[in-house]
Amino acid sequence: RYPTKTFLTSYDIDTLERLSFDEAPNSGTFPTYGFAVASDDAHSYLFANSNMLNFNREGGYENGPHSATKTYIGRVPRLQFEREPEYWDGTSWSDDPTEAVPISNRFWAENTMQPRYIDGRWISVVKRDGFFGKEVIVDVADNAWGPWIEAERVVYTPHPVEDIAKNSYHPVIAPWSSATNGLVIIISENAMSWPLALERLDVYHPAAFKMAWPPAPSEISASRGQAG
């Protein structure tokens, strides 16, 4: 599967009834802006990723690095998602999506970052190469467009179920994360074999774990400079 269009939808927060479903202003733009969304006091940022899970469209898994290894960013005035976004071109904001450059470019299969703005801090979590990797990486930045600095990485092991081989993917930061609570991360787990995943629905579930609240980018840079 692979994304083809982007839509804006709204829901009643009490009943979860869908209230609207319309194409986004930049629906046909590649990659998909809005793969992750986070807002500060002035803007809502639409982080973009191709989320290309069908590697056959890019010459097969071996023909990497793939398009999903690049994360981009656009923005609109805070919560005004009906507006045409502007796109980060490396130095400023442009109305032309073809001028956008990645804010992060790494790994082989995917780099599907999930940034959040919490307590005045930009923090992102990502699973290296998604289904194919083992490391969960936390990045920090002073601005949504970066530069993003790696703060910590850990190897994540899915919860065992009998003798079923499992993988994990798509970690996100829980909204109750804070300097007091630590960084709470929710991640999906499933059987590594897709036919088995369809047969054993009990294997598919979310899990949660905690990491330390990351230091600020300036603190990381200072410590690494001293270490060097």
N, C-alpha and C positions, 0 to 999 in steps of 0.2 A: 504494500500500500504506500501511497504518497499523497501529500496535500495537493489540492488543485485550486481551491478558493478560500478566502477568509470571510467570516461572517461576524456581525455584531448581534448579540442576543441578550435579552434581559429577562429576569425571573423575579417572581414574588418571593421575598426572602423568608416568608412564613410558610407558604404552601409549596414552593418550588414550581409553581405554574409558570410555564413559558409565556411571556407577554409580548415578545417581538423576536423576529428573526429576519435579518436583512443583510445583504452583502455589505462588507466594509468598504469605505471609500477607496482603499488600495487593494481590493480583493484579488486582483490578478497579479500583484507584485510578487516576484520571486527573489529571495525566500519569503516565508510566511512571517509577517510582522504581527506580533501579538502571541507568539509561541510562549512568551512569558510577559507579564505586565506588572509594573510596579510604579508607584507614584511618590514623588516628594511633594513639597508644599506648592510648587509652581507648575510642574509638568507630570504627565503620565507617559511613561516610557514603554515603547513596544519593542521588546527584544525579538530578534528575528533569527530563525533557523530553518533550513530546508526540511528537517525531520525526515530525510529520505531513507526509509527503511527497506525500499526495494532496490538493492544494490545492482540488480540486473540493468537498471536504467542508467547506471554509471560504470558499466563494464565489469561488474562482478565485485565481490568483496576484495579480491586481491588488487584491484585497480584503484587503490587509495592514494593519498588521503581523499576522503569523500566530501561532498558539499556540506554535509551536516557538521563537519569539523569547524565551520566558520560561524560565529555568532555576530550579528549586526544589531543596530539600534536605530529606532526612530522615536519621535516624540510628538505629542499634541499638548495644548494647554490642559491643565489638570482635569481629568475625567471627561474631556470633550472628545470622545472617541468618534463622533460623527465628522470630525474635521480631517482634512487631508494631512497626513503626517509630514514632518520634515525629517531628513535623514543625516546621520553623522558621516561626514566625508573625510574624517581624519584630522581636520583643523577647525571646522565650523559646521553649521547646519545648512542643508541644501533641500530644495523642493524636488530635486530629481533623484529618484531611487537608484538610477544607474551610477550615480556618483558615490554611493555608499561604500564604505570600506569596513572590514571586520574589526570589531573591538577585541576579539579573541580568535585565534587560529591555531589549533593544536590537535594532537591525537591522530587516529587513523580512520575510525568509523564515524564517530560523532562527538560533539562537544556541546551538548544541549543544556547550556547554563540556565539556571533558575535564580536570577538575582532578586533580592528583596531590599526594601528600605525600612530599617527597623531602628527606632530610637536615634534617628539622625545618622545612621550608618548604612553604607551600601555593602551588602554581603551576598555572595552567591555560592550555590552548591551545585556540583555536577558529578556524574559518574563517568569516569574515563571510559570512552568507547561503549557506553551503554550496556547492552546485553553481553558484550564480549569482554568487558573489563572487570576489574576487581576493586579498583581504588575509588573512594569518594574523596573529592577535593573541595576545599573551601577557599574561596578567593575574596578579597576585599578591595574596595576602591573608594577614593574620595568623591568621585563623580560617577554617574551611571554609565558614561561612555569610557570610563577608565582613566588612566591605565589600571587594569586589574592585576593584583599581586596575589600569588598563592600564599595562603596563610598556614594551611595544614592539609595533609592527606593521610587517609587511613585505609586499610584493607577491610572491606566489608564481606562477611561470610553469611549467607542466607541461613535461616533456621532449618535444621534437618527435618526431613519427612521420610521415614523408612529408608529405602535405598534409592530414592529418586534424586537425580541430579538437578540442581536448581540454579537459577540465576537471579540477579536483581537489577533494577533499572529505575531511572527517573526519580532521583531524590528531590525533595522539596523542603524548604525551611518552614517549620510550623510557626504560625503567627504569634504564639505566646513565647517565642524565643526572646531572650533579653540578656543583658549582662548579669542579671541576678539568676535567671533560670538556666542559663547556658544556651547553647545552640541545639535545638531539638529538630531532628531531621526525620522525615517520614519517607520511606522507600518501598517500592513494590517488589514482591517476590513471586516467582512462578517456576513451573517445571521448565527445564532447559529444552526438552523435546516438545514441539508444538502439538503434535497429536496427543501426547500424554497430558499436556496442559488442558486440552479440550475434554479429555476423558476424566481427569481428576481435578474437578473444580475446587476441591478443598485445598489444593496446593497453592492456589492463587490468593494472595492476601497482602495487605500492607503491614509493614513493621516500623517501629520507631526506635531510635537510639539517640544518644546525647553526645555532643562534642563540646569542648571548651569554647567559651565566647572568644572570638578571634581578636587579636590586637589590631590597632589602626595601621593603615599602610605606612605612615611615617615611622611607627615603632618597628615594623618589620624591616624597613629599609635601613634604619639606624642599626638594628641588631646585626643584620647581615653585613653591613659595612664594617662594623667592629670585628665581626668574625673573620672577615677577609683580611 
